């Protein structure tokens, strides 16, 4: 059966997520062998309970392989979001990029950061890599909570060395910067208010 037929029979979000993970893994496998997917039309993708076959492939040009991989990853993310939101026949990339937040309620909560990264921030990495790194980070946090956080330095540095890990680190840095700015502004406000009271 092709993906279009499969989607008409499966609307459960967990089942769809499993299918998109299998598709992502197969796409990564194809990329590793020097090929890329030339057609993501749902009727050109054969699927069953355990396998995915993209019907139309091309050979990667050595001087353009990164662009081809990035384009495949973007198109796969676009296809997934269109499928989750049941608008596969009329969703357009420009609209999705501009109105991404409107599609968030349709997406698996644990994957929203991934899809935002690909669609809006042009961070191209595989969904399966994202899930693996997110799982590692969750395990790190659980370990830190139970053991005081002294045994995860090596793993933390590993996750920061990947594209997904760097995304997490940048988000942590942004939160730290925002917190610092808020503390500075609050301190200035308190001092100013105190001086005004004393002088008044």
C-alpha positions in Angstrom: 0.0 0.0 0.0 1.2 3.5 -0.6 1.5 6.3 2.0 -1.7 8.0 0.8 -3.7 4.9 1.4 -2.0 4.2 4.7 -2.8 7.7 6.0 -6.5 7.3 5.0 -6.6 4.3 7.4 -4.4 5.6 10.2 -5.2 8.9 12.0 -3.7 8.0 15.4 -0.9 10.4 16.2 1.4 7.7 17.7 1.0 5.4 14.7 1.7 8.3 12.3 4.8 9.3 14.4 6.1 5.7 14.1 5.6 5.8 10.4 7.4 9.1 10.0 10.3 7.8 12.1 10.6 4.7 9.8 10.5 7.0 6.7 13.2 9.2 8.2 15.4 6.2 9.0 14.9 4.9 5.5 15.7 8.3 4.0 18.9 8.5 6.1 19.9 5.0 4.9 19.4 6.2 1.3 21.5 9.3 1.8 24.3 7.2 3.4 24.5 5.2 0.1 24.8 8.3 -2.1 21.2 8.6 -3.2 18.3 11.0 -2.5 14.5 11.0 -2.8 13.3 12.7 -5.9 9.5 12.4 -5.2 7.8 12.6 -1.8 4.3 12.4 -3.3 2.3 10.1 -0.9 1.3 7.8 -3.8 5.0 7.3 -4.7 6.0 6.0 -1.2 5.2 2.3 -0.5 4.7 1.4 3.2 3.8 -1.5 5.4 4.0 -2.3 9.1 7.8 -2.5 9.1 9.2 -1.1 5.8 9.2 2.0 3.6 10.2 2.2 0.0 10.6 5.4 -1.9 9.8 4.7 -5.5 11.8 7.5 -7.1 15.5 8.1 -6.2 18.3 10.0 -7.8 22.1 9.8 -7.5 23.6 12.6 -5.4 26.0 14.9 -7.1 29.2 15.2 -5.1 29.2 19.0 -5.2 25.6 19.3 -4.2 25.0 16.5 -1.7 24.4 18.7 1.3 21.7 20.8 -0.5 20.0 17.6 -1.7 20.0 16.1 1.8 18.8 19.3 3.4 16.0 19.6 0.8 15.0 16.0 1.5 14.9 16.6 5.3 12.8 19.7 4.8 10.4 18.0 2.4 10.0 15.1 4.8 9.2 17.5 7.7 6.7 19.4 5.5 5.0 16.1 4.5 4.8 15.0 8.1 3.2 18.3 9.3 0.8 18.3 6.4 -0.2 14.8 7.3 -0.6 15.4 11.0 -2.8 18.5 10.2 -4.8 16.7 7.5 -4.1 19.3 4.8 -1.7 17.4 2.6 -3.4 18.5 -0.6 -3.3 22.2 -0.1 -0.6 23.3 2.4 2.1 25.4 0.9 5.7 25.8 2.3 5.6 29.6 2.6 2.3 29.5 4.5 3.6 26.9 6.9 6.8 28.8 7.6 4.9 32.0 8.3 2.1 30.4 10.3 3.9 27.5 12.0 2.4 28.1 15.4 -1.1 27.4 14.0 0.1 23.8 13.2 1.7 23.1 16.6 -1.6 21.7 18.2 -1.6 18.9 15.5 2.0 17.8 16.1 3.3 15.4 18.7 4.4 17.7 21.6 7.8 16.0 21.9 8.6 16.8 18.2 7.5 20.4 18.0 11.0 21.7 18.6 12.3 19.5 15.8 9.8 20.6 13.2 10.2 24.3 14.1 13.9 23.9 13.7 13.6 22.4 10.3 10.8 24.6 8.9 11.5 28.0 10.4 15.1 27.9 11.6 16.6 25.9 8.6 18.3 23.4 10.9 18.4 20.3 8.8 18.9 17.1 10.8 17.1 13.7 10.9 14.1 13.1 13.0 15.6 9.9 14.3 18.8 11.7 15.4 16.7 14.4 17.1 14.7 11.7 19.1 17.9 9.9 20.0 19.6 13.1 21.3 16.4 14.2 23.1 16.2 10.8 24.8 19.9 11.1 25.9 19.3 14.5 27.3 16.2 13.3 29.2 18.3 10.5 30.6 21.0 13.0 31.6 18.5 15.1 33.4 17.0 12.1 35.3 20.5 11.0 36.3 21.4 14.5 37.5 18.2 14.6 39.5 19.0 11.3 41.2 22.8 11.5 41.6 23.5 15.2 41.9 24.7 15.7 38.3 28.4 14.8 38.7 28.5 11.8 36.3 27.2 13.3 33.0 29.9 15.7 31.9 31.2 13.5 29.1 27.8 12.7 27.7 26.7 16.3 27.8 29.7 17.4 25.8 28.9 14.7 23.3 25.4 15.9 22.7 26.5 19.5 22.3 28.8 18.3 19.5 25.9 17.2 17.3 23.6 19.5 15.4 20.7 18.7 17.7 22.8 19.1 20.8 23.9 22.5 19.6 20.3 23.5 19.2 19.6 22.5 22.8 22.7 24.4 24.0 21.6 27.5 22.1 18.2 27.4 23.7 19.8 27.0 27.2 22.1 29.9 26.5 19.1 32.1 25.4 17.3 31.2 28.6 20.3 32.0 30.7 20.8 35.4 28.9 17.1 36.2 29.4 17.3 35.4 33.1 20.4 37.5 33.5 18.8 40.5 31.8 15.6 40.2 33.9 17.7 40.2 37.1 19.7 43.3 36.0 16.5 45.1 35.1 14.8 44.1 38.3 17.8 45.3 40.4 17.9 48.6 38.6 14.2 49.0 39.2 14.5 48.3 42.9 17.4 50.6 43.4 15.7 53.4 41.5 12.5 53.0 43.5 14.4 53.0 46.8 16.2 56.2 45.8 13.0 57.9 44.7 11.4 57.0 48.1 14.4 58.3 50.0 14.6 61.5 48.0 10.9 62.0 48.1 
